[in-house]
Structures are given as C-alpha cells and as structure tokens.
C-alpha cells in the first residue's frame, strides 16, 4: 500500500518525476505550472538533487539539456508563453537525442493570454512548435493519479528512445486536488538509459549500427563526444552531406513511428457498441466521460475515446473508430485544432463535430451531451 | 451523478477560500474516505478580485470536477455573491456573511445569513480566521463530512502555533450554524 495524499495535479507531476528518478529541474516559474517548480525546489535538495532557476525559459531548457547530458533525469515545467520560448532548444534536444521531460500546463493564449484560465490550444505547438521534421512524444493525462503515472512513463519513454517527451495538461487538471496513492518504489517500472559497454576510445554517440536508439554515455564518466545542433555523423561531428542527413533524419522519426504500439496509450470507455463517439483529452475528456454516461441514461449509445498519448496521434485507432460510428464529437479548449487530426484519420467515414471554447471556462458535460444528441 | 454534492466557497482573493476548500476536500478524502475533488478559479491579482474554490463530494468517481448544480454556496463579499450565485440549484443553500453581503439575489434557494467575519474578528480576535469560521458553519450545514475530520484536516494545514486559534474558529463557526441546516 502506497502513501495516500490529497494532491494537486502539478504536485502529482513533481511526485511522478521524483518516483522516476528525476534529480534535476531547470526552470522559470509561470502560472499555472509554478507549483511543479515549487515542489521540486523543496524536494530536490532533500534527496541530493539540484533545482536551478534560470533567467528565462530557453535558458531553463538549455539547463535541462545540460543536466541530461551529465546523466541526470531532467525536468522543466512551463505554460504557453514559456513553452514558445523553449522551442529552439526542444528541437536541439530532439536532434541531439537528449532525453528530458517538458511539462506544459496549458492556459489560454496566444501571447500572455489568460494566465489563470485553462486552455488546450498549444496542442499543435506540442507537435510542431520547433522547426524541422522531428520526433515528438506528447502525453495528455487528465486525473491527478494519472498525471503521476504518466509522468513516470514520460521519463521512461524519454530514456528508452533518447528523445524529449512533452506532458501537456491544462490549468484545471494542474490545479485541482484529488486523492492519489503514491505507489511504493518498484511498483511502477522505471527505465534508465542504455549506456555504452565499449571503451571510451571506441564510443560513437550516434552509431546507427547499434540500432535506432544508440547507447548514450554520460558526460564526466570518461566518454567524450561532440554535441551539435547541425546534422551529424555517428561520431557527433557535423556532416551536412547526402546520404547521411537523410538516413539519420529517418532514423530519428523511426524511433517513435516504429514503436507506436509501445508509446500510444488511450482509454476506451463504452465504445464497444457505441454509435456516437467523443474524442477528448485532459479536462475535456473528464467532461466528456460525464456526458457519455448521461447520454447512455438517455438511451443514446455513446462512448469515449480518451488519448493519453496525443503525439504520435492514435491514427489507426481513430481510423477504425470512424468506420464503426455515425459521428465523432471533438470538444476542445481551442478554436479547432485536434479536430483536424481526427478528421484526417476519419477520411470522411463519419460525421465530425467540434465543440470549441476559449473563454477561460471548461466545456461542461451539458454542452457535449447536446452535441452527442445532434450527432446521433 | 447520484450522491454528488457540490460546494462553492466564494469571496475576495486573500480571504483563504482556496485553503478552506482544500481543507474540506482533505477531510472528505483522507479522513472520511469519500471521493472528493477540489478546484479553484481566480484572477491574476494576488489580493482582491472575486475568487472561488469548489469542492465536489460523491459516492462514485468524480469526472467533471466543477460545480454546475450547487448544493451550498458561501459568499463572503457582495461582488462574489452576485458573480457566482447563478449555479445554485433550487433546493440549494446560499450562505452569506450578514455584514458584507447586504443584498441577496432572488432565487428558489434557501438563504442563511451568519456573522462569519464578525465572529472571526470579535469573538476569536483575528479577522484572518474567517475562512475557518466559515468552514465550521459549512460543516454543520452540509453534514457531508464529520466535524472531527474537518478539525484534523484544519490542524494538518494551518501554521504551527495557530492550532488553538483555528480550532476555536472552527468550533465557533460550527456552533453558529447548528440548527440552520439544509
């Protein structure tokens, strides 16, 4: 039996990071994510870790990359405006294959927008915020317990695939408090990075012959290697020539694409016989669950598809779903972003109906129920 | 949504209403072993502005965490009262501070007027424990959580050295509202 607590989503995220073995936080505070930093600032020094507040968000992202290169599991947390500032270094971490976890507690935007209200309008930025083709893993937990377990999973995926992992939730889920059981150590799996077994003189940090995820050496353990944001050869030094660029870029994307079965996670609720489905994540997913239950009571065969991994997008699952239902309702706290992905995967096989809201309040179950009735 | 009970604490930023909600939710989940969710809504101001904190208590799992059909709403300021009362259900209760909320909105709901802030400042001697006085009153009116559990939760959350003060405030609020139940 683990420890029972009443925790905020943000606090559960910090607890999840600690459970996963995170010992470094580099950050810059911003509402509504600040409690993640506060919690880590208190806890990390107690366990021999380090908390570093930087001068701004891009510097914080740089600190996280440095911490990860030194062998630490590293975390940063931010919200929309800060997430924008981090983008250049998120791309750097993707290309240089440095594992790290970035939390984006979404508020209303663009710009400084609505600091204390919830939003889901960074979801495309999570996918395409940094330039160039790059692999992305982005998780979207909705319950305090789930924020804990998905944060552990985020670190595991980052280490396993040597890539930055984003956790995106919203102000409501980040600030709300729920009962949580923090499992004892060993109950949830914790993955550490694969380190090289060869002598330092033979080590190549990007050696594709070792598989799509080459072993990663920690700095200061005798292995010296070059880290650059330029496309590079297996030794890490710049190579801006064909065919290396092409094959290495393909390998980067393949790390995520060929491991979808391991990475893509979702909840299916009452979907077996559903005629109308709701596709929703985060606070909208919680609202949708209540709406689906109300629809069932009203005699409508409704169900919920709630992605826990939003990137890579659950393409095959949404395609299959669209072939079995009359319509898919997509509530989101934006003016229509993730609906484009649902629509892309449904390929016209069923109706797609959006519900959008950006006024600082969540989409409530009654709004979703009304649209489900329409789509039935 | 059977057995779902919705409470909204409202007032001005800085009155400790988010803390009151947290304590109530903690009493419900940790000490009384019920399902509860606490959420909040506030403006960018550190002090002032209308602020609210909500607690949902339920026998089943709580998915939608916000109040939409309120069983009990507390309003400690006139501004918050009018800003947030609309979701009170016809069978619900509006609990107001009788000195700071002079005008009460019309509705089918029951209205309870109590001297929450005056009790804190005059009887206890510290205006800042008004949130704890309110918590005592809400415990008596809602009967959702035992007063013993609320007391335990209060004591685990308040600063060291203020335990007796807060205990007194809680009981003062509880006694104030007994007999005024829903």
Contacts between the chains, C-beta under 8 A, distances in Angstrom:
chain1	res1	chain2	res2	distance
A	4	B	30	6.6
A	5	B	30	7.6
A	6	B	22	7.3
A	6	B	25	6.0
A	6	B	26	4.7
A	6	B	29	5.3
A	6	B	30	5.8
A	6	B	36	8.0
A	6	B	38	7.6
A	31	B	44	7.7
A	115	B	44	5.3
A	116	B	41	7.5
A	116	B	42	5.7
A	116	B	43	6.3
A	116	B	44	5.8
A	117	B	41	8.0
A	172	B	39	6.1
A	172	B	65	6.7
A	172	B	66	7.5
A	175	B	39	6.6
A	175	B	40	6.0
A	176	B	37	6.0
A	176	B	38	6.4
A	176	B	39	4.2
A	176	B	40	7.8
A	176	B	65	5.3
A	177	B	22	6.1
A	177	B	25	5.8
A	177	B	37	7.0
A	177	B	38	4.3
A	177	B	39	7.6
A	178	B	29	7.8
A	178	B	36	7.8
A	178	B	37	5.4
A	178	B	38	8.0
A	178	B	62	7.9
A	178	B	65	8.0
A	179	B	29	4.4
A	179	B	30	7.4
A	179	B	35	7.2
A	179	B	36	7.3
A	283	B	65	7.8
A	286	B	63	4.6
A	286	B	64	5.7
A	286	B	65	6.5
A	287	B	63	7.3
A	287	B	64	5.0
A	289	B	63	4.2
A	289	B	64	7.7
A	290	B	1	7.2
A	290	B	63	4.7
A	290	B	64	4.2
A	293	B	1	8.0
A	293	B	63	8.0
A	294	B	1	7.9
A	362	B	64	7.9
A	362	B	66	6.1
A	364	B	64	6.9
A	364	B	66	7.2
A	364	B	68	5.9
A	365	B	64	5.3
A	365	B	68	7.7
A	366	B	68	7.4
